[in-house]
Amino acid sequence: MKKSTKVTLTVVAAAALAACGRSRRDPCDQASFNEAACEEAVRSGGYYYDGSWYTMSYHYPYPYYYDHHRTYVSSGGSVFSAPSGSYARPGAATSSGVVRGGFGSSGAAHGAGE
């Protein structure tokens, strides 16, 4: 397949997904690569996206997908990043700064004998 055909197919596929309202992106796909989420997806056999689990069968180890993405970007490919937190496991800690459970600083002070 020629390079121009690949680019056209990528653009058409991205437009089709946007048109149907399906915004889910495989974290190991070269155009929507997410390093941490892809590594976990390969290890776990799937990934969470917006709180839902998607089973995937990855045929190669993580470095293959990383290298594939780097080659894609270095040859001018466009990357469509998912919003921050899209690949988070439901109920997982977030970066909001909210601490749930435990005793906080008062528990730490009492535990230290103060």
SULHUVEN-V246539 format. One record per residue. PHI is phi in whole degrees, 0 to 359 (* if undefined). OMEGA is omega in degrees with one decimal (none if undefined). Layout:
# SULHUVEN-V246539
phi = <PHI,PHI>
omega = <OMEGA,OMEGA>
This chain:
# SULHUVEN-V246539
phi = <*,288,300,297,292,298,297,298,296,296,295,296,296,296,294,296,297,294,294,276,81,271,253,293,231,293,293,259,292,299,269,227,301,229,305,293,292,293,301,292,296,295,292,263,76,159,209,268,219,51,87,249,269,238,285,225,248,267,272,234,288,311,304,299,291,298,297,299,296,300,296,300,293,293,264,96,292,271,246,248,282,283,301,304,87,299,266,289,291,303,82,285,298,247,266,284,89,278,255,247,79,74,251,63,290,293,292,295,292,292,292,272,84,269>
omega = <179.0,-178.7,-178.7,177.5,178.2,-179.6,179.3,179.4,178.4,-180.0,179.4,179.5,178.8,179.2,179.5,178.2,179.5,-178.5,179.9,179.6,178.2,-177.7,179.8,-179.0,176.4,-177.3,179.4,177.6,-175.9,-177.3,179.5,-174.1,173.8,-170.8,-176.4,-178.5,178.7,180.0,178.5,-179.4,178.5,-179.3,-172.9,-178.8,178.2,-177.6,172.6,172.9,-177.1,174.3,179.4,179.5,177.0,178.6,178.5,176.4,179.3,-173.6,-177.1,175.5,-176.4,-177.3,177.5,-177.5,176.2,-179.8,179.6,178.0,-179.5,177.7,179.4,-179.2,-177.6,177.3,173.8,-179.6,178.7,-179.8,177.8,-176.7,174.6,177.6,179.9,178.6,-178.7,-177.0,-178.4,175.5,179.4,180.0,179.5,179.0,177.8,179.7,-177.1,-179.5,-179.5,177.8,-179.4,178.2,-179.9,-177.5,179.1,-176.2,179.2,177.1,178.7,-179.4,179.4,-180.0,-179.0,177.6,-179.5,none>
